[in-house]
């Protein structure tokens, strides 16, 4: 939270959602012999008010979406949708 959003959050305030695996056919080296496998431990944080999030070198667009919007949006990757299913 600190590195990505600049927010200090106590770990105890996070609710564990589960373990998710993401498989990609590609990899950062563009080597066609293997893909990429991520194992994600997902947590949920609740806020009293929506924090301000700004773009950075990795992101040129940021927006808040409801669960319904996330699950129905074609532009949201299936691996991201898995956290809301």
C-alpha positions as CSV (number, residue, x, y, z in Angstrom):
1,X,0.0,0.0,0.0
2,X,2.8,2.4,0.9
3,X,4.8,1.7,-2.4
4,X,1.8,1.6,-4.7
5,X,-0.6,4.2,-3.2
6,X,1.5,6.1,-0.6
7,X,-0.9,4.9,2.2
8,X,0.1,3.4,5.5
9,X,-2.2,0.6,6.4
10,X,-1.9,-1.8,9.3
11,X,-1.7,-5.5,8.2
12,X,-4.3,-6.3,10.8
13,X,-6.8,-4.1,9.0
14,X,-6.6,-6.3,5.8
15,X,-9.0,-9.2,5.2
16,X,-7.5,-12.2,3.5
17,X,-9.4,-13.1,0.3
18,X,-7.5,-16.2,-0.8
19,X,-4.8,-17.5,-3.0
20,X,-5.0,-16.9,-6.7
21,X,-2.8,-18.2,-9.5
22,X,-2.2,-16.4,-12.8
23,X,-0.8,-18.0,-15.9
24,X,0.5,-16.1,-18.9
25,X,1.9,-17.6,-22.1
26,X,4.4,-14.8,-22.4
27,X,7.2,-13.7,-20.1
28,X,9.3,-10.5,-19.6
29,X,12.1,-11.8,-21.7
30,X,9.9,-12.6,-24.7
31,X,11.2,-16.1,-24.7
32,X,8.7,-18.4,-26.4
33,X,9.9,-21.5,-24.6
34,X,8.1,-20.6,-21.3
35,X,5.4,-18.4,-19.8
36,X,4.9,-16.7,-16.5
37,X,3.2,-18.1,-13.3
38,X,2.2,-15.7,-10.5
39,X,0.9,-16.8,-7.1
40,X,-1.0,-14.0,-5.4
41,X,-2.1,-13.7,-1.8
42,X,-5.1,-11.3,-2.1
43,X,-6.2,-9.0,0.7
44,X,-9.1,-6.5,0.9
45,X,-8.8,-3.1,2.6
46,X,-11.8,-0.9,3.5
47,X,-11.5,2.8,3.7
48,X,-13.8,5.4,5.4
49,X,-13.3,7.6,2.4
50,X,-11.9,7.1,-1.1
51,X,-8.1,7.8,-1.1
52,X,-6.6,9.9,-3.8
53,X,-4.6,7.9,-6.2
54,X,-2.4,9.5,-8.9
55,X,-0.9,8.1,-12.0
56,X,2.8,7.2,-12.2
57,X,5.3,5.9,-14.7
58,X,3.6,2.5,-14.9
59,X,0.0,3.9,-15.1
60,X,-1.4,6.6,-17.4
61,X,-5.0,6.1,-16.4
62,X,-6.7,5.3,-13.1
63,X,-10.4,5.0,-12.2
64,X,-12.5,3.6,-9.5
65,X,-15.0,0.9,-10.5
66,X,-17.7,-1.0,-8.7
67,X,-17.7,-4.8,-8.5
68,X,-20.4,-4.9,-11.2
69,X,-18.5,-2.6,-13.5
70,X,-15.3,-4.6,-13.0
71,X,-17.0,-7.9,-13.8
72,X,-18.8,-6.6,-16.9
73,X,-15.9,-4.5,-18.4
74,X,-14.2,-6.0,-21.4
75,X,-11.1,-4.0,-20.6
76,X,-10.5,-5.6,-17.2
77,X,-8.3,-8.7,-17.4
78,X,-9.9,-12.0,-16.3
79,X,-7.1,-12.4,-13.7
80,X,-8.2,-9.1,-12.1
81,X,-11.9,-10.1,-12.3
82,X,-11.1,-13.3,-10.3
83,X,-10.7,-11.2,-7.1
84,X,-14.3,-10.1,-7.4
85,X,-16.0,-13.3,-8.4
